[in-house]
Amino acid sequence: MVDEVLSQNEIDALLSAITSGEMDAEELKKEDKEKKVRVYDFKRALRFSKDQIRSISRIHENYARMLTTFFSAQLRTYVNINVASVDQIPYEEFIRSVPKMTVLNTYSVSPLEGRIVMEINPNIAYALLDRILGGKGYSANKVDNLTEIETILMSQIFEKAIVNLQEAWASIVEIDPIMEEFEVNPQFLQMVSPNETVVVVSLNTAIGDTSGLINICIPHIVLEPIISKLSVHYWMQTSTKERDDEAYNKLSTNLETAKVEAKTLLGTTDINIEQFLNLKPNDVIGLDQTIDQPLILEVNNKPKFYVQPGKLKNKLSVQVMEEIKGVNIDDE
């Protein structure tokens, strides 16, 4: 039996129905004692846990940020890409949801088996192409009769974007993605069996005034070898690494050569505006510091040492007498 968690709205509605008499609490108790049967659709087998789906979503949120930066630099226009949804569905359902004519890129992701598909809405694809050719990013849907030059240009920009996919997945597995095919008709794209579970990541994409979706289809066969790495336990384990002594020593050495401001105040005092305006040469201003008290050496404007003044090689200097405890120079 699977326990279901009710939302706050559902709890409020249930309590309201019992209070108003629409539902009988005794009847509910009887129903709880009866065996509950839950309908399970084997065609929509859920092969990934919510935890794993969240990990895939996290990876592609990073990928979306990288694509935004990449396309913005390539097209020199406003680009915004973010994750809209991450779902697991049968491959047949994904193919049915794709337009009859669209832009499909197929990538191999060695050493993982199988291939992934990136479906780019024609509006987005042609906005990309228009910007590459010097236009303002207008979309003209003519995906069914792409010229050879247009096909090459569109393939090249998505080949260049492969490095972003590689970087996004680097936290889980090192992959070597290669663009295998460029297709416009999904009917010719039969990578896995129709009932095979796939993860579909939908990215909301805006290029200038044009918007649409980029869908990434990842079959179960691709993710199967790394499923264990998609759990939150793996992320927590990999986040706590042993200290690298070599890196620690280099960092310590670099920190030792960093410069900080050190200064000693001879004392302070308060005077009013009238006294300030009437100051003349040879006037003497009395400080609040007595000659028998130590001075304070400040590091980054924080009092750090008690010192006494003196002279070293014809220069004014101070000698450290005692450290002032409980002060960190990096405190705000």
KANORBEL-V425439 format. One line per field, one symbol per residue. phi: phi as a letter, one per 40 degrees, with the letter a starting at -180 (. if undefined). A space follows every 10 residues. Layout:
phi: ???
This chain:
phi: .bcbcccccc cccccccccc gcbbcccccc ccccccbbcb cccbcccbcc cccccccccc cccccccdcc cccccfacbb baccabbbac ddccccccdc babbbbbcbd cccgbbbbbb dddcdccdcc cccgccgcbb cbccbccccc cccccccccc cddccccccc cbacbbcbcc abbbbcccbb cbcdcccbbb bbbcbbbgcc bibbbbbbcd cccdcbdccc cccccccccb bccccccccc cccccccccb cbabccibab bccccccccb dgcbbcccbc cccccbcbbf gbcbbcbbca bbfgbcabbc bacccgbbcc cc
